[in-house]
Amino acid sequence: MKGIVDRFEDNDKAVILLEEIKEELIVDRSELPAGSDVNTVLRVEERDGEYRVMSKDEEQTDEQSGKSSDLMAKLRAKSKGSKFKKK
C-alpha cells in the first residue's frame, strides 16, 4: 500500500496519509527511511492489523515532486501579483 508523508508534528512524529483506506498513520520520525520529508511516497505494509513503513518509493516520490513543481510554476505564471498597492 502507498502512503505519503503529509506533515511532521512535535518534531518527532510523522503523519502519513494512507489514501487507499482513507486513514492517517502516525509514526515516530525515526521509523521513516533516511531522507524522508513531506510528500515522500512510502511503501506501507499491514500485518495483523498494524501498519509498518517498509521503504521509500523513490520513483513515485520523484514523480510526485515533479507534479508539485509543475503546479507551482503554473500558479506563479497565472498570478498577476497582489491586489494591494505598495507604499
KEDREN-897586 format. One record per residue (C-alpha): residue in three letters; z, x, y; residue number from 1. Coordinates in steps of 0.05 Angstrom, whole numbers, plus 5000, padded with zeros to 4 digits. Last residue first. Layout:
<nodes>
ALA / Z / X / Y / NUM
...
</nodes>
This chain:
<nodes>
LYS / 4993 / 5071 / 6046 / 87
LYS / 4955 / 5053 / 5983 / 86
LYS / 4929 / 4982 / 5978 / 85
PHE / 4944 / 4943 / 5915 / 84
LYS / 4890 / 4915 / 5870 / 83
SER / 4893 / 4979 / 5829 / 82
GLY / 4832 / 5011 / 5800 / 81
LYS / 4767 / 4981 / 5776 / 80
SER / 4785 / 4988 / 5703 / 79
LYS / 4727 / 4978 / 5654 / 78
ALA / 4717 / 5053 / 5644 / 77
ARG / 4791 / 5062 / 5631 / 76
LEU / 4793 / 5005 / 5581 / 75
LYS / 4732 / 5032 / 5545 / 74
ALA / 4762 / 5102 / 5540 / 73
MET / 4828 / 5073 / 5515 / 72
LEU / 4791 / 5034 / 5461 / 71
ASP / 4752 / 5095 / 5439 / 70
SER / 4816 / 5137 / 5435 / 69
SER / 4852 / 5084 / 5394 / 68
LYS / 4794 / 5078 / 5346 / 67
GLY / 4791 / 5154 / 5337 / 66
SER / 4866 / 5156 / 5323 / 65
GLN / 4859 / 5103 / 5270 / 64
GLU / 4803 / 5142 / 5236 / 63
ASP / 4844 / 5206 / 5238 / 62
THR / 4903 / 5169 / 5208 / 61
GLN / 4857 / 5137 / 5156 / 60
GLU / 4832 / 5205 / 5133 / 59
GLU / 4900 / 5239 / 5135 / 58
ASP / 4936 / 5186 / 5093 / 57
LYS / 5007 / 5214 / 5095 / 56
SER / 5047 / 5212 / 5031 / 55
MET / 5094 / 5173 / 4986 / 54
VAL / 5138 / 5133 / 5033 / 53
ARG / 5184 / 5091 / 4989 / 52
TYR / 5194 / 5016 / 4985 / 51
GLU / 5247 / 4984 / 4942 / 50
GLY / 5239 / 4921 / 4900 / 49
ASP / 5239 / 4959 / 4833 / 48
ARG / 5186 / 5007 / 4858 / 47
GLU / 5141 / 4994 / 4918 / 46
GLU / 5097 / 5050 / 4942 / 45
VAL / 5077 / 5069 / 5013 / 44
ARG / 5017 / 5111 / 5032 / 43
LEU / 5023 / 5127 / 5106 / 42
VAL / 4979 / 5119 / 5167 / 41
THR / 5006 / 5155 / 5229 / 40
ASN / 5004 / 5109 / 5290 / 39
VAL / 5068 / 5140 / 5320 / 38
ASP / 5081 / 5209 / 5290 / 37
SER / 5081 / 5243 / 5223 / 36
GLY / 5071 / 5318 / 5224 / 35
ALA / 5111 / 5332 / 5161 / 34
PRO / 5115 / 5272 / 5114 / 33
LEU / 5167 / 5220 / 5133 / 32
GLU / 5235 / 5218 / 5098 / 31
SER / 5268 / 5259 / 5154 / 30
ARG / 5254 / 5202 / 5203 / 29
ASP / 5302 / 5160 / 5163 / 28
VAL / 5270 / 5096 / 5141 / 27
ILE / 5258 / 5026 / 5168 / 26
LEU / 5205 / 4984 / 5134 / 25
GLU / 5176 / 4925 / 5172 / 24
GLU / 5144 / 4867 / 5138 / 23
LYS / 5077 / 4830 / 5139 / 22
ILE / 5063 / 4839 / 5064 / 21
GLU / 4996 / 4875 / 5073 / 20
GLU / 5013 / 4897 / 5144 / 19
LEU / 5071 / 4941 / 5123 / 18
LEU / 5093 / 4965 / 5192 / 17
ILE / 5136 / 5028 / 5191 / 16
VAL / 5196 / 5035 / 5237 / 15
ALA / 5223 / 5106 / 5237 / 14
LYS / 5296 / 5122 / 5247 / 13
ASP / 5326 / 5187 / 5274 / 12
ASN / 5311 / 5187 / 5348 / 11
ASP / 5351 / 5123 / 5359 / 10
GLU / 5288 / 5084 / 5343 / 9
PHE / 5219 / 5111 / 5328 / 8
ARG / 5157 / 5070 / 5332 / 7
ASP / 5100 / 5036 / 5295 / 6
VAL / 5087 / 5085 / 5237 / 5
ILE / 5033 / 5050 / 5197 / 4
GLY / 5040 / 5030 / 5125 / 3
LYS / 4987 / 5023 / 5071 / 2
MET / 5000 / 5000 / 5000 / 1
</nodes>
